[in-house]
Amino acid sequence: MALYMKIDGVVGDVTEAKHKGWIELNSSNWGMKRNIRSAVGNAKNRESASAGCKEFTFKKPIDSSSPRLVSLAFTGQAQPTVQIDVTRVNQGGEAVVRSIELKNAILSSFDNPLSSLQPPMEVGSFNFTQITISDFGTDEKGLTGTPKRTTYDLGQAKTL
């Protein structure tokens, strides 16, 4: 499995044919949470708050994209689209099994946790106003299928 990130105007070191020039990620994390209050003895009438979106975080090695990412972190310049592809190897090379698209994304944090015991890494977080998750699935031959998409707009607090 491999993780790749694409930001317009930021060139990474990936050489894989379908993601050439993208940024390779070691790991990423994103999630959401909804606070639900259940009164003792009255769990049937639970109260639910709006969903809260966590920022999209990533960890990557220092590479050719690093200077531009540092600049984006300092300026807070919103990126129209940031795309993250999750791939796995199949018969035809690497196939995308999940794609995450962040709209109006701002690099809200950028850290350099350096250690003499590990390769130099960078950790960052994107704040965004809309997220689309596309899951491609695979058939019995390992080939990807038609994507199933979910889009959530934080400004409208609803799925689209």
C-alpha positions in Angstrom: 0.0 0.0 0.0 1.2 3.5 -0.8 -0.1 7.0 0.1 0.3 9.9 -2.3 -0.7 13.6 -1.9 -1.2 16.2 -4.7 -1.2 19.9 -4.2 -1.3 22.2 -7.2 2.1 24.0 -7.6 3.9 21.6 -5.2 6.1 19.0 -6.8 7.1 15.9 -4.9 9.5 13.0 -5.6 7.0 10.2 -6.5 8.0 8.4 -9.7 5.1 5.9 -9.9 3.5 6.4 -13.4 0.0 7.5 -12.2 1.3 9.7 -9.5 4.5 11.2 -10.9 5.5 14.4 -9.1 3.1 13.8 -6.2 4.2 13.8 -2.6 4.7 10.4 -0.9 3.3 10.1 2.6 4.4 7.7 5.3 1.0 8.0 7.1 -2.1 10.0 7.3 -5.1 10.4 9.6 -8.5 12.0 9.4 -11.7 11.4 11.3 -14.9 12.9 12.6 -16.7 12.8 15.9 -20.3 13.4 17.0 -21.0 14.1 20.7 -24.0 12.2 21.9 -25.5 12.6 25.3 -27.5 9.8 26.8 -29.3 10.3 30.1 -29.2 7.4 32.5 -32.5 5.5 32.3 -33.5 7.4 29.1 -31.1 6.2 26.4 -33.9 6.1 23.8 -34.0 9.9 23.8 -30.3 10.6 23.1 -29.3 14.1 22.1 -26.8 14.5 19.3 -24.6 17.5 18.3 -23.4 18.3 14.8 -20.5 16.2 13.5 -17.1 17.7 14.2 -14.4 17.2 11.6 -10.8 16.6 12.6 -8.0 18.1 10.5 -6.3 15.9 7.9 -2.8 15.1 9.3 0.1 13.6 7.4 3.6 12.4 8.0 6.2 12.4 5.2 10.0 12.4 4.7 11.8 15.6 3.9 11.9 15.8 0.0 11.7 18.3 -2.9 8.2 19.4 -1.8 9.4 20.6 1.6 10.3 24.2 0.9 7.0 24.9 -0.8 5.1 23.2 2.1 6.9 25.4 4.6 6.0 28.5 2.5 2.3 27.4 2.5 2.4 26.9 6.2 3.8 30.4 6.8 1.4 32.2 4.4 -1.8 30.3 5.2 -2.6 30.4 1.5 -5.7 28.3 0.9 -5.4 25.5 -1.7 -8.4 25.0 -3.9 -7.9 21.2 -3.8 -5.6 18.7 -2.0 -5.9 15.1 -3.2 -4.7 12.1 -1.3 -4.7 8.7 -3.0 -4.4 5.3 -1.2 -3.1 2.6 -3.6 -2.4 -1.0 -3.5 -0.6 -3.2 -6.0 -2.7 -5.2 -8.5 -2.1 -6.9 -11.8 -1.7 -3.6 -13.7 0.6 -1.8 -11.2 -0.8 0.4 -8.5 -4.5 0.9 -8.2 -6.3 3.6 -6.3 -8.6 2.0 -3.7 -9.5 5.3 -1.9 -9.2 8.9 -2.9 -9.7 11.8 -0.5 -10.3 15.3 -1.8 -10.0 18.4 0.5 -11.4 21.7 -0.7 -10.3 25.1 0.4 -7.5 23.5 2.4 -5.1 25.5 4.5 -1.9 24.0 5.9 -2.7 24.8 9.6 0.4 23.2 11.2 3.8 22.0 10.0 6.3 20.4 12.3 9.8 18.9 11.9 10.2 16.2 14.6 13.9 15.5 14.1 15.9 12.7 15.7 19.3 11.3 15.2 17.8 7.8 15.4 15.3 8.2 12.6 15.2 9.7 9.1 14.2 13.3 9.0 10.4 13.7 8.8 7.7 16.4 8.5 4.2 16.3 10.1 1.5 18.6 8.8 -2.3 19.2 9.1 -4.8 20.6 6.7 -7.9 22.4 7.7 -10.6 22.3 5.0 -14.2 23.3 4.2 -15.3 20.2 2.3 -14.2 16.6 2.0 -15.0 14.0 -0.6 -14.1 10.4 0.0 -14.2 8.0 -3.0 -13.9 4.3 -2.4 -13.2 2.2 -5.4 -13.5 -1.4 -4.0 -12.1 -4.4 -5.8 -13.5 -7.4 -7.6 -12.5 -11.0 -7.2 -9.6 -10.5 -9.7 -8.3 -7.5 -7.7 -9.4 -4.9 -10.2 -10.9 -1.6 -8.9 -14.5 -0.8 -9.6 -16.8 2.2 -9.9 -16.2 4.7 -7.0 -18.8 5.2 -4.3 -18.5 8.8 -3.0 -19.4 10.7 0.1 -19.0 14.5 0.2 -19.4 16.5 3.4 -19.5 20.3 3.4 -18.5 21.7 6.8 -20.0 25.2 6.1 -23.4 23.7 5.4 -23.0 20.9 7.9 -24.4 18.4 5.5 -23.6 15.7 3.0 -23.9 16.6 -0.6 
